[in-house]
């Protein structure tokens, strides 16, 4: 099975216009905040941006001070050797633990794969146990 790690994500809302994501990224850069992941989704008139930082405290402090922080939560990062069915062990463990997956973003490069996995707040501890997440 893949290696699993528990992580913290933060959600911000930005305008749905050219350059809005760049402005947010430049602000993170100016504050020396390194990211492990970034996800953006456009909705009618605004964009939701999820950042997964190396140091959650930096984002928490910066975004609370500016009112940028809309949501903070837990997600899981699965990683391992890229091979056919690489995610099935983790997905099977979650299914057997009756955990519903809310969202997943996965990719592979250079013989390795990685996947960010979101579950409902009530399933975080059950997910950590099922995946053996640190």
C-alpha positions in Angstrom: 0.0 0.0 0.0 1.0 3.6 -0.5 2.6 5.7 2.2 0.0 8.1 3.8 0.6 11.4 5.6 -2.0 13.6 7.3 -1.7 17.3 6.2 -3.5 20.6 6.7 -5.1 22.6 3.9 -6.4 26.1 3.9 -9.1 27.6 1.7 -9.3 31.2 0.4 -11.7 32.9 -1.9 -10.4 35.0 -4.8 -12.1 36.9 -7.6 -12.7 34.9 -10.8 -10.5 37.1 -13.0 -7.1 37.0 -14.7 -4.3 37.5 -12.2 -6.2 36.7 -9.0 -4.3 33.4 -8.5 -1.1 35.1 -9.3 -1.7 37.8 -6.7 -2.4 35.1 -4.1 0.8 33.2 -5.1 2.9 36.4 -5.0 1.6 37.1 -1.5 2.6 33.6 -0.4 6.0 34.0 -2.0 6.5 37.4 -0.2 5.7 35.7 3.1 8.1 32.9 2.3 5.4 30.3 2.5 6.3 27.0 0.7 3.5 24.9 -0.7 3.2 21.2 -1.2 0.0 21.5 -3.2 -2.4 24.0 -4.7 -5.9 23.5 -6.1 -8.1 26.2 -7.6 -11.7 25.9 -8.7 -13.8 28.6 -10.3 -17.4 29.0 -9.3 -19.9 31.7 -10.4 -18.1 34.9 -9.9 -15.3 33.7 -7.6 -12.6 31.1 -7.2 -11.9 28.8 -4.3 -8.2 28.2 -3.7 -6.9 25.4 -1.5 -3.3 25.6 -0.4 -1.3 22.8 1.3 1.7 24.4 2.9 4.9 22.9 4.3 4.4 25.0 7.4 0.6 25.3 8.3 1.3 27.8 11.1 2.7 30.4 8.6 -0.5 30.3 6.5 -2.7 30.3 9.6 -1.0 33.4 11.0 -0.8 35.3 7.7 -4.3 34.6 6.5 -6.0 35.1 9.9 -4.3 38.5 10.1 -5.7 39.6 6.7 -9.1 37.8 6.8 -8.1 35.7 3.8 -8.7 32.3 5.6 -12.1 30.9 5.0 -11.6 27.3 6.0 -8.9 25.0 7.5 -9.1 21.3 7.4 -7.3 18.0 7.1 -6.5 16.0 4.0 -4.2 13.0 3.3 -1.3 12.6 0.9 -0.7 9.2 -0.5 2.5 8.5 -2.3 4.5 5.6 -3.7 5.8 3.8 -6.7 3.8 4.4 -9.9 2.4 1.1 -11.0 -0.9 -0.2 -12.2 -3.4 -0.2 -9.3 -1.1 1.8 -7.0 -4.1 3.5 -5.3 -6.2 0.4 -4.9 -4.7 -0.6 -1.6 -5.5 2.7 0.1 -8.9 2.9 -1.6 -9.7 -0.6 -0.4 -8.7 0.2 3.1 -11.0 3.2 3.1 -13.9 1.3 1.6 -13.5 -1.4 4.3 -13.5 1.3 7.0 -16.7 2.8 5.5 -15.0 6.1 4.7 -16.5 8.1 1.8 -13.9 10.1 -0.2 -15.0 13.7 -0.8 -12.3 14.5 -3.4 -9.1 13.2 -4.9 -6.3 14.8 -7.0 -3.7 12.4 -8.2 -0.8 12.3 -10.7 2.4 10.5 -11.5 5.8 11.5 -12.7 9.3 9.9 -12.7 8.1 6.5 -11.6 6.3 7.9 -8.5 2.7 8.8 -7.8 1.1 11.2 -5.4 -2.6 11.8 -4.5 -4.2 14.4 -2.2 -7.3 12.8 -0.7 -10.1 14.7 1.1 -12.7 13.0 3.4 -15.4 14.4 5.6 -14.4 15.9 9.0 -16.1 13.0 10.8 -14.0 10.5 8.9 -10.5 12.0 9.5 -9.5 9.8 12.4 -10.9 6.7 10.7 -9.0 7.5 7.6 -5.7 8.0 9.4 -6.2 4.7 11.1 -7.2 2.9 7.9 -4.2 4.3 5.9 -1.7 4.1 8.8 -1.1 7.8 8.2 1.5 9.7 10.2 
